Amino acid sequence: AYSSLAPLSTWRTEPGQDSAKSDEMKADSADAPFQGIAEKYGVSEAQLLLRWGVQNGYAVLPKSLNPARMAQNLDLFSFEIDAADMAAMKAMDRGAGIAWATGDPSQTA
């Protein structure tokens, strides 16, 4: 997984999931910058970021084995992010990315 708009407040927080975040990114997670925008549209932060990618013309390739998340991943066209929120999200781009340290998301400790 990769997002230059990192971090999501819920990024790899489940038990047994090692985080690839730096200490700075972990500290930043507390402010959850996308949470308020996601709540405005009634979607998850992940859905918000996937929709942001779609609206910017990017090919988004979500991956999940969780049926509820798979349904969320398919439900990207039930809402549209308005221009003001798109601009606000673009302004949050830190040029930082997050990814699994192993390079393989199926390999967790």
MMTF fields as JSON, N, C-alpha, C and O atoms, coordinates in Angstrom:
{
  "mmtfVersion": "1.0.0",
  "mmtfProducer": "UNKNOWN",
  "numBonds": 435,
  "numAtoms": 436,
  "numGroups": 109,
  "numChains": 1,
  "numModels": 1,
  "chainsPerModel": [1],
  "groupsPerChain": [109],
  "chainIdList": ["A"],
  "bondAtomList": [4, 2, 8, 6, 12, 10, 16, 14, 20, 18, 24, 22, 28, 26, 32, 30, 36, 34, 40, 38, 44, 42, 48, 46, 52, 50, 56, 54, 60, 58, 64, 62, 68, 66, 72, 70, 76, 74, 80, 78, 84, 82, 88, 86, 92, 90, 96, 94, 100, 98, 104, 102, 108, 106, 112, 110, 116, 114, 120, 118, 124, 122, 128, 126, 132, 130, 136, 134, 140, 138, 144, 142, 148, 146, 152, 150, 156, 154, 160, 158, 164, 162, 168, 166, 172, 170, 176, 174, 180, 178, 184, 182, 188, 186, 192, 190, 196, 194, 200, 198, 204, 202, 208, 206, 212, 210, 216, 214, 220, 218, 224, 222, 228, 226, 232, 230, 236, 234, 240, 238, 244, 242, 248, 246, 252, 250, 256, 254, 260, 258, 264, 262, 268, 266, 272, 270, 276, 274, 280, 278, 284, 282, 288, 286, 292, 290, 296, 294, 300, 298, 304, 302, 308, 306, 312, 310, 316, 314, 320, 318, 324, 322, 328, 326, 332, 330, 336, 334, 340, 338, 344, 342, 348, 346, 352, 350, 356, 354, 360, 358, 364, 362, 368, 366, 372, 370, 376, 374, 380, 378, 384, 382, 388, 386, 392, 390, 396, 394, 400, 398, 404, 402, 408, 406, 412, 410, 416, 414, 420, 418, 424, 422, 428, 426, 432, 430],
  "bondOrderList": [1, 1, 1, 1, 1, 1, 1, 1, 1, 1, 1, 1, 1, 1, 1, 1, 1, 1, 1, 1, 1, 1, 1, 1, 1, 1, 1, 1, 1, 1, 1, 1, 1, 1, 1, 1, 1, 1, 1, 1, 1, 1, 1, 1, 1, 1, 1, 1, 1, 1, 1, 1, 1, 1, 1, 1, 1, 1, 1, 1, 1, 1, 1, 1, 1, 1, 1, 1, 1, 1, 1, 1, 1, 1, 1, 1, 1, 1, 1, 1, 1, 1, 1, 1, 1, 1, 1, 1, 1, 1, 1, 1, 1, 1, 1, 1, 1, 1, 1, 1, 1, 1, 1, 1, 1, 1, 1, 1],
  "groupList": [{"groupName": "ALA", "atomNameList": ["N", "CA", "C", "O"], "elementList": ["N", "C", "C", "O"], "formalChargeList": [0, 0, 0, 0], "bondAtomList": [1, 0, 2, 1, 3, 2], "bondOrderList": [1, 1, 2], "singleLetterCode": "A", "chemCompType": "L-PEPTIDE LINKING"}, {"groupName": "TYR", "atomNameList": ["N", "CA", "C", "O"], "elementList": ["N", "C", "C", "O"], "formalChargeList": [0, 0, 0, 0], "bondAtomList": [1, 0, 2, 1, 3, 2], "bondOrderList": [1, 1, 2], "singleLetterCode": "Y", "chemCompType": "L-PEPTIDE LINKING"}, {"groupName": "SER", "atomNameList": ["N", "CA", "C", "O"], "elementList": ["N", "C", "C", "O"], "formalChargeList": [0, 0, 0, 0], "bondAtomList": [1, 0, 2, 1, 3, 2], "bondOrderList": [1, 1, 2], "singleLetterCode": "S", "chemCompType": "L-PEPTIDE LINKING"}, {"groupName": "LEU", "atomNameList": ["N", "CA", "C", "O"], "elementList": ["N", "C", "C", "O"], "formalChargeList": [0, 0, 0, 0], "bondAtomList": [1, 0, 2, 1, 3, 2], "bondOrderList": [1, 1, 2], "singleLetterCode": "L", "chemCompType": "L-PEPTIDE LINKING"}, {"groupName": "PRO", "atomNameList": ["N", "CA", "C", "O"], "elementList": ["N", "C", "C", "O"], "formalChargeList": [0, 0, 0, 0], "bondAtomList": [1, 0, 2, 1, 3, 2], "bondOrderList": [1, 1, 2], "singleLetterCode": "P", "chemCompType": "L-PEPTIDE LINKING"}, {"groupName": "THR", "atomNameList": ["N", "CA", "C", "O"], "elementList": ["N", "C", "C", "O"], "formalChargeList": [0, 0, 0, 0], "bondAtomList": [1, 0, 2, 1, 3, 2], "bondOrderList": [1, 1, 2], "singleLetterCode": "T", "chemCompType": "L-PEPTIDE LINKING"}, {"groupName": "TRP", "atomNameList": ["N", "CA", "C", "O"], "elementList": ["N", "C", "C", "O"], "formalChargeList": [0, 0, 0, 0], "bondAtomList": [1, 0, 2, 1, 3, 2], "bondOrderList": [1, 1, 2], "singleLetterCode": "W", "chemCompType": "L-PEPTIDE LINKING"}, {"groupName": "ARG", "atomNameList": ["N", "CA", "C", "O"], "elementList": ["N", "C", "C", "O"], "formalChargeList": [0, 0, 0, 0], "bondAtomList": [1, 0, 2, 1, 3, 2], "bondOrderList": [1, 1, 2], "singleLetterCode": "R", "chemCompType": "L-PEPTIDE LINKING"}, {"groupName": "GLU", "atomNameList": ["N", "CA", "C", "O"], "elementList": ["N", "C", "C", "O"], "formalChargeList": [0, 0, 0, 0], "bondAtomList": [1, 0, 2, 1, 3, 2], "bondOrderList": [1, 1, 2], "singleLetterCode": "E", "chemCompType": "L-PEPTIDE LINKING"}, {"groupName": "GLY", "atomNameList": ["N", "CA", "C", "O"], "elementList": ["N", "C", "C", "O"], "formalChargeList": [0, 0, 0, 0], "bondAtomList": [1, 0, 2, 1, 3, 2], "bondOrderList": [1, 1, 2], "singleLetterCode": "G", "chemCompType": "PEPTIDE LINKING"}, {"groupName": "GLN", "atomNameList": ["N", "CA", "C", "O"], "elementList": ["N", "C", "C", "O"], "formalChargeList": [0, 0, 0, 0], "bondAtomList": [1, 0, 2, 1, 3, 2], "bondOrderList": [1, 1, 2], "singleLetterCode": "Q", "chemCompType": "L-PEPTIDE LINKING"}, {"groupName": "ASP", "atomNameList": ["N", "CA", "C", "O"], "elementList": ["N", "C", "C", "O"], "formalChargeList": [0, 0, 0, 0], "bondAtomList": [1, 0, 2, 1, 3, 2], "bondOrderList": [1, 1, 2], "singleLetterCode": "D", "chemCompType": "L-PEPTIDE LINKING"}, {"groupName": "LYS", "atomNameList": ["N", "CA", "C", "O"], "elementList": ["N", "C", "C", "O"], "formalChargeList": [0, 0, 0, 0], "bondAtomList": [1, 0, 2, 1, 3, 2], "bondOrderList": [1, 1, 2], "singleLetterCode": "K", "chemCompType": "L-PEPTIDE LINKING"}, {"groupName": "MET", "atomNameList": ["N", "CA", "C", "O"], "elementList": ["N", "C", "C", "O"], "formalChargeList": [0, 0, 0, 0], "bondAtomList": [1, 0, 2, 1, 3, 2], "bondOrderList": [1, 1, 2], "singleLetterCode": "M", "chemCompType": "L-PEPTIDE LINKING"}, {"groupName": "PHE", "atomNameList": ["N", "CA", "C", "O"], "elementList": ["N", "C", "C", "O"], "formalChargeList": [0, 0, 0, 0], "bondAtomList": [1, 0, 2, 1, 3, 2], "bondOrderList": [1, 1, 2], "singleLetterCode": "F", "chemCompType": "L-PEPTIDE LINKING"}, {"groupName": "ILE", "atomNameList": ["N", "CA", "C", "O"], "elementList": ["N", "C", "C", "O"], "formalChargeList": [0, 0, 0, 0], "bondAtomList": [1, 0, 2, 1, 3, 2], "bondOrderList": [1, 1, 2], "singleLetterCode": "I", "chemCompType": "L-PEPTIDE LINKING"}, {"groupName": "VAL", "atomNameList": ["N", "CA", "C", "O"], "elementList": ["N", "C", "C", "O"], "formalChargeList": [0, 0, 0, 0], "bondAtomList": [1, 0, 2, 1, 3, 2], "bondOrderList": [1, 1, 2], "singleLetterCode": "V", "chemCompType": "L-PEPTIDE LINKING"}, {"groupName": "ASN", "atomNameList": ["N", "CA", "C", "O"], "elementList": ["N", "C", "C", "O"], "formalChargeList": [0, 0, 0, 0], "bondAtomList": [1, 0, 2, 1, 3, 2], "bondOrderList": [1, 1, 2], "singleLetterCode": "N", "chemCompType": "L-PEPTIDE LINKING"}],
  "groupTypeList": [0, 1, 2, 2, 3, 0, 4, 3, 2, 5, 6, 7, 5, 8, 4, 9, 10, 11, 2, 0, 12, 2, 11, 8, 13, 12, 0, 11, 2, 0, 11, 0, 4, 14, 10, 9, 15, 0, 8, 12, 1, 9, 16, 2, 8, 0, 10, 3, 3, 3, 7, 6, 9, 16, 10, 17, 9, 1, 0, 16, 3, 4, 12, 2, 3, 17, 4, 0, 7, 13, 0, 10, 17, 3, 11, 3, 14, 2, 14, 8, 15, 11, 0, 0, 11, 13, 0, 0, 13, 12, 0, 13, 11, 7, 9, 0, 9, 15, 0, 6, 0, 5, 9, 11, 4, 2, 10, 5, 0],
  "groupIdList": [1, 2, 3, 4, 5, 6, 7, 8, 9, 10, 11, 12, 13, 14, 15, 16, 17, 18, 19, 20, 21, 22, 23, 24, 25, 26, 27, 28, 29, 30, 31, 32, 33, 34, 35, 36, 37, 38, 39, 40, 41, 42, 43, 44, 45, 46, 47, 48, 49, 50, 51, 52, 53, 54, 55, 56, 57, 58, 59, 60, 61, 62, 63, 64, 65, 66, 67, 68, 69, 70, 71, 72, 73, 74, 75, 76, 77, 78, 79, 80, 81, 82, 83, 84, 85, 86, 87, 88, 89, 90, 91, 92, 93, 94, 95, 96, 97, 98, 99, 100, 101, 102, 103, 104, 105, 106, 107, 108, 109],
  "secStructList": [7, 7, 7, 6, 5, 7, 7, 7, 6, 6, 6, 6, 7, 1, 6, 6, 7, 7, 7, 7, 7, 7, 2, 2, 2, 2, 2, 2, 4, 4, 4, 7, 6, 6, 2, 2, 2, 2, 2, 2, 2, 6, 1, 7, 2, 2, 2, 2, 2, 2, 2, 2, 2, 2, 2, 6, 6, 7, 7, 7, 7, 7, 7, 7, 1, 7, 2, 2, 2, 2, 2, 2, 2, 2, 7, 7, 1, 1, 7, 7, 7, 7, 2, 2, 2, 2, 2, 2, 2, 2, 2, 6, 7, 7, 1, 5, 7, 7, 7, 7, 6, 6, 1, 7, 6, 6, 7, 7, 7],
  "xCoordList": [0.845, 0.0, 0.886, 1.951, 0.454, 1.24, 0.296, -0.7, 0.603, -0.133, 0.8, 1.415, 0.905, 1.715, 0.97, 1.528, -0.282, -1.09, -1.103, -2.067, -0.048, 0.032, 0.049, 0.453, -0.344, -0.786, -2.291, -2.947, -2.819, -4.191, -4.155, -3.188, -5.167, -5.168, -5.255, -4.884, -5.739, -5.92, -4.893, -5.073, -3.842, -2.867, -2.23, -1.522, -2.482, -1.873, -1.879, -0.83, -3.037, -3.146, -3.704, -3.846, -4.022, -4.553, -3.441, -2.276, -3.789, -2.79, -2.035, -2.632, -0.73, 0.104, 0.561, 1.302, 0.144, 0.57, 1.712, 1.525, 2.876, 4.006, 3.842, 3.466, 4.123, 3.971, 5.276, 6.353, 5.173, 6.344, 6.49, 7.316, 5.683, 5.731, 6.947, 7.405, 7.452, 8.518, 7.899, 6.678, 8.733, 8.228, 7.476, 6.466, 7.969, 7.309, 5.906, 4.961, 5.774, 4.471, 3.529, 2.338, 4.055, 3.224, 2.703, 1.536, 3.554, 3.14, 2.065, 1.119, 2.209, 1.244, -0.104, -1.119, -0.133, -1.376, -2.446, -3.637, -2.038, -2.994, -3.941, -5.086, -3.482, -4.345, -5.308, -6.233, -5.121, -6.034, -6.557, -7.741, -5.712, -6.109, -7.273, -7.966, -7.509, -8.583, -9.871, -10.902, -9.821, -10.977, -12.195, -13.301, -11.998, -13.113, -13.727, -14.948, -12.886, -13.397, -14.15, -15.218, -13.596, -14.271, -15.632, -16.615, -15.684, -16.959, -17.986, -19.176, -17.523, -18.423, -19.164, -20.341, -18.467, -19.058, -19.632, -20.228, -19.452, -19.975, -19.247, -19.849, -17.931, -17.115, -15.891, -15.626, -15.152, -13.914, -12.798, -12.917, -11.723, -10.566, -10.009, -9.586, -10.007, -9.502, -10.35, -9.809, -11.677, -12.558, -12.308, -12.282, -12.127, -11.873, -10.613, -10.618, -9.537, -8.276, -8.358, -7.781, -9.069, -9.249, -10.042, -9.7, -11.095, -11.904, -11.079, -11.206, -10.227, -9.34, -8.483, -8.31, -7.953, -7.146, -7.941, -7.469, -9.153, -10.017, -10.32, -10.235, -10.672, -11.006, -9.804, -9.97, -8.603, -7.396, -6.931, -5.887, -7.695, -7.36, -6.343, -5.799, -6.07, -5.123, -5.825, -7.008, -5.102, -5.616, -5.427, -4.303, -6.493, -6.389, -6.561, -7.446, -5.717, -5.726, -5.843, -4.855, -7.029, -7.178, -7.072, -7.429, -6.582, -6.423, -6.95, -6.613, -7.771, -8.241, -8.769, -9.276, -8.645, -9.275, -10.492, -11.22, -10.707, -11.812, -13.059, -13.053, -14.13, -15.321, -15.916, -16.375, -15.913, -16.463, -15.622, -16.165, -14.311, -13.439, -13.54, -13.461, -13.713, -13.886, -15.135, -15.121, -16.209, -17.436, -17.192, -17.671, -16.443, -16.106, -15.293, -15.512, -14.355, -13.504, -14.319, -13.951, -15.424, -16.286, -17.232, -17.797, -17.401, -18.368, -17.699, -17.897, -16.922, -16.215, -16.998, -16.622, -18.072, -18.785, -20.127, -20.948, -20.343, -21.579, -21.435, -22.394, -20.23, -19.993, -18.923, -18.162, -18.877, -17.85, -17.305, -18.064, -15.997, -15.343, -15.437, -15.071, -15.93, -16.089, -14.728, -13.721, -14.726, -13.485, -12.71, -11.481, -13.415, -12.731, -12.005, -10.875, -12.655, -12.005, -10.87, -9.853, -11.037, -9.947, -8.724, -7.6, -8.94, -7.832, -7.205, -5.983, -8.045, -7.526, -6.686, -5.641, -7.142, -6.385, -5.068, -4.038, -5.099, -3.865, -2.851, -1.652, -3.334, -2.445, -1.813, -0.78, -2.426, -1.884, -0.765, -0.096, -0.549, 0.477, 1.836, 2.316, 2.444, 3.756, 4.879, 6.052, 4.514, 5.529, 6.123, 7.174, 5.454, 5.934, 5.077, 3.881, 5.67, 4.925, 5.006, 5.89, 4.083, 4.143, 4.019, 3.285, 4.725, 4.683, 5.133, 5.781, 4.788, 5.268, 6.779, 7.325, 7.44, 8.898, 9.435, 10.502, 8.723, 9.197, 8.932, 9.49, 8.079, 7.697, 6.589, 6.071, 6.226, 5.189, 4.145, 4.407, 2.955, 1.949, 1.459, 0.87, 1.69, 1.251, 2.236, 1.939, 3.389, 4.422, 4.409, 5.041, 3.697, 3.661, 4.286, 4.278, 4.821, 5.496, 4.509, 4.907],
  "yCoordList": [-1.181, 0.0, 1.238, 1.245, 2.262, 3.487, 4.672, 4.625, 5.698, 6.956, 8.101, 8.119, 9.054, 10.233, 11.161, 12.154, 10.848, 11.638, 10.994, 11.149, 10.283, 9.556, 10.518, 11.663, 10.162, 8.828, 8.756, 9.769, 7.574, 7.298, 7.029, 6.45, 7.426, 7.201, 5.725, 5.327, 4.906, 3.486, 2.602, 1.385, 3.175, 2.408, 1.313, 1.594, 0.079, -1.114, -1.051, -1.175, -0.862, -0.766, -2.029, -2.102, -3.022, -4.269, -5.051, -4.942, -5.835, -6.651, -7.542, -8.147, -7.61, -8.45, -7.795, -8.406, -6.576, -5.878, -4.936, -3.968, -5.223, -4.331, -3.109, -3.219, -1.966, -0.731, -0.356, -0.507, 0.133, 0.619, 2.124, 2.751, 2.705, 4.15, 4.557, 3.829, 5.733, 6.315, 6.863, 6.99, 7.184, 7.759, 9.065, 9.344, 9.863, 11.127, 10.871, 11.582, 9.857, 9.531, 9.013, 9.322, 8.229, 7.721, 8.88, 8.889, 9.848, 11.01, 11.798, 12.291, 11.917, 12.65, 11.952, 12.603, 10.645, 9.891, 10.37, 10.228, 10.929, 11.354, 12.431, 12.508, 13.264, 14.34, 13.891, 14.632, 12.703, 12.122, 13.167, 13.5, 13.686, 14.795, 14.509, 15.442, 13.258, 12.944, 12.515, 12.365, 12.32, 11.8, 12.723, 12.254, 14.009, 14.955, 15.0, 15.069, 14.96, 14.981, 13.687, 13.71, 12.561, 11.271, 11.256, 10.772, 11.783, 11.835, 12.698, 12.384, 13.778, 14.662, 13.892, 14.145, 12.945, 12.171, 10.833, 10.097, 10.526, 9.273, 8.044, 6.987, 8.189, 7.085, 6.902, 7.722, 5.829, 5.609, 6.468, 6.975, 6.625, 7.363, 6.667, 7.327, 5.34, 4.592, 4.884, 5.124, 4.865, 5.184, 6.6, 6.848, 7.514, 8.906, 9.008, 9.67, 8.352, 8.436, 7.71, 8.164, 6.589, 5.905, 6.785, 6.884, 7.421, 8.304, 9.503, 9.941, 10.035, 11.133, 10.714, 11.477, 9.499, 8.994, 8.891, 9.296, 8.346, 8.215, 9.586, 9.772, 10.544, 11.887, 12.6, 13.532, 12.178, 12.754, 11.965, 12.273, 10.954, 10.189, 9.09, 8.557, 8.737, 7.664, 6.318, 6.217, 5.294, 3.93, 3.508, 3.507, 3.157, 2.718, 1.209, 0.657, 0.554, -0.898, -1.312, -1.733, -1.201, -1.594, -3.103, -3.855, -3.529, -4.953, -5.223, -4.513, -6.242, -6.655, -8.073, -8.508, -8.778, -10.089, -9.989, -10.965, -8.813, -8.566, -8.214, -7.215, -9.021, -8.764, -7.363, -6.759, -6.848, -5.504, -4.455, -3.522, -4.597, -3.631, -3.785, -2.8, -5.02, -5.237, -4.5, -3.891, -4.559, -3.841, -2.338, -1.635, -1.841, -0.41, -0.026, 1.033, -0.885, -0.588, -0.469, 0.279, -1.204, -1.139, 0.056, 0.435, 0.639, 1.721, 3.096, 3.94, 3.313, 4.588, 5.593, 6.762, 5.146, 6.019, 6.487, 7.045, 6.255, 6.708, 8.123, 8.697, 8.675, 10.032, 10.68, 9.998, 11.995, 12.752, 13.807, 14.495, 13.927, 14.908, 16.268, 16.409, 17.27, 18.592, 19.264, 18.851, 20.298, 20.974, 21.52, 21.452, 22.058, 22.622, 21.533, 21.734, 20.378, 19.287, 18.672, 18.267, 18.598, 18.103, 19.002, 18.512, 20.304, 21.25, 21.118, 21.169, 20.948, 20.792, 19.528, 19.528, 18.449, 17.197, 17.335, 16.827, 18.015, 18.216, 18.996, 18.722, 19.965, 20.775, 19.953, 20.342, 18.819, 17.959, 17.053, 16.415, 16.984, 16.094, 16.458, 17.576, 15.524, 15.737, 15.13, 15.247, 14.483, 13.833, 12.62, 12.124, 12.141, 10.972, 9.78, 9.924, 8.631, 7.426, 6.43, 6.506, 5.501, 4.411, 3.107, 3.021, 2.108, 0.8, -0.244, 0.071, -1.49, -2.561, -2.658, -2.588, -2.819, -2.862, -4.002, -3.868, -5.11, -6.255, -6.091, -6.82, -5.132, -4.977, -5.939, -5.866, -6.838, -7.825, -7.758, -8.193, -7.219, -7.041, -8.34, -8.32, -9.465, -10.731, -11.259, -12.218, -10.642, -11.075, -10.17, -9.113, -10.575, -9.803, -10.613, -11.843, -9.913, -10.599, -11.189, -11.802],
  "zCoordList": [0.0, 0.0, 0.0, 0.617, -0.678, -0.767, -0.863, -1.584, -0.157, -0.285, 0.047, 1.113, -0.86, -0.558, 0.381, 0.849, 0.66, 1.58, 2.964, 3.714, 3.298, 4.572, 5.739, 5.536, 6.909, 7.304, 7.502, 7.744, 7.399, 7.819, 9.31, 9.806, 10.022, 11.467, 11.81, 12.913, 10.884, 11.168, 10.47, 10.412, 9.95, 9.183, 10.023, 10.989, 9.655, 10.256, 11.781, 12.414, 12.361, 13.813, 14.439, 15.66, 13.628, 14.165, 14.863, 14.481, 15.878, 16.57, 15.579, 14.688, 15.749, 14.896, 13.616, 12.846, 13.367, 12.158, 12.513, 13.25, 11.991, 12.214, 11.329, 10.162, 11.885, 11.138, 10.463, 11.041, 9.241, 8.521, 8.688, 8.024, 9.578, 9.775, 10.594, 11.475, 10.278, 11.085, 12.369, 12.466, 13.347, 14.594, 14.33, 14.976, 13.381, 13.037, 12.483, 12.826, 11.63, 11.07, 12.155, 12.14, 13.091, 14.185, 15.029, 15.42, 15.309, 16.102, 15.358, 15.972, 14.038, 13.224, 13.141, 12.895, 13.342, 13.21, 14.175, 13.902, 15.287, 16.309, 15.787, 16.231, 14.851, 14.379, 13.283, 12.951, 12.713, 11.714, 10.726, 10.767, 9.848, 8.98, 8.042, 7.638, 7.685, 6.742, 7.425, 6.769, 8.706, 9.424, 9.293, 9.027, 9.476, 9.378, 7.991, 7.849, 6.971, 5.594, 5.308, 4.698, 5.748, 5.543, 6.233, 5.671, 7.443, 8.176, 7.445, 7.441, 6.83, 6.069, 4.978, 4.724, 4.333, 3.245, 3.717, 2.93, 4.991, 5.53, 5.028, 4.838, 4.81, 4.299, 5.189, 6.069, 4.958, 5.703, 5.111, 3.996, 5.864, 5.344, 4.107, 3.158, 4.117, 2.961, 1.726, 0.647, 1.877, 0.75, 0.248, -0.957, 1.176, 0.805, -0.054, -1.092, 0.378, -0.361, -1.697, -2.685, -1.736, -3.016, -3.98, -5.158, -3.482, -4.328, -4.795, -5.939, -3.903, -4.273, -5.468, -6.418, -5.409, -6.517, -7.804, -8.866, -7.713, -8.893, -9.486, -10.7, -8.634, -9.134, -9.733, -10.519, -9.375, -9.966, -11.184, -11.76, -11.58, -12.778, -12.56, -13.527, -11.31, -11.017, -11.058, -10.733, -11.455, -11.344, -9.895, -9.392, -9.231, -7.844, -7.804, -8.458, -7.039, -6.946, -5.487, -4.886, -4.911, -3.51, -3.365, -4.272, -2.225, -1.944, -0.553, 0.394, -0.428, 0.885, 0.807, -0.228, 1.9, 2.043, 2.954, 3.137, 3.52, 4.432, 3.607, 2.889, 3.699, 2.877, 3.06, 2.09, 4.274, 4.5, 3.79, 3.199, 3.841, 3.152, 1.641, 0.906, 1.178, -0.259, -0.752, -1.822, 0.031, -0.329, -0.34, -1.229, 0.654, 0.683, -0.545, -1.133, -0.932, -2.084, -3.368, -4.274, -3.446, -4.628, -4.594, -5.62, -3.433, -3.25, -3.333, -2.458, -4.366, -4.524, -5.359, -5.439, -5.974, -6.9, -6.349, -7.078, -5.057, -4.42, -3.86, -3.343, -3.968, -3.483, -4.347, -5.032, -4.304, -5.021, -4.074, -3.392, -4.038, -3.17, -3.854, -5.02, -3.123, -3.739, -3.943, -3.369, -4.766, -5.165, -3.971, -3.945, -2.988, -1.816, -1.033, -0.589, -0.862, -0.138, -0.954, -0.391, -2.277, -3.132, -2.976, -2.873, -2.958, -2.797, -1.414, -1.275, -0.391, 0.971, 1.083, 1.734, 0.45, 0.496, -0.262, 0.18, -1.393, -2.157, -1.327, -1.384, -0.558, 0.28, 1.402, 1.947, 1.75, 2.807, 2.32, 3.132, 1.011, 0.457, 1.023, 0.838, 1.704, 2.322, 1.498, 1.85, 0.403, -0.408, 0.281, -0.123, 1.32, 2.059, 1.681, 1.429, 1.64, 1.322, 2.454, 3.306, 2.454, 3.414, 2.652, 1.668, 3.101, 2.457, 3.451, 4.449, 3.175, 4.031, 3.9, 2.799, 5.021, 5.044, 4.189, 3.59, 4.121, 3.346, 1.862, 1.042, 1.512, 0.123, -0.274, -1.389, 0.629, 0.355, 1.454, 2.575, 1.157, 2.201, 2.822, 3.903, 2.162, 2.746, 3.783, 4.496, 3.864, 4.805, 6.023, 6.021, 7.057, 8.295, 9.407, 9.383, 10.37, 11.476, 12.444, 13.435]
}
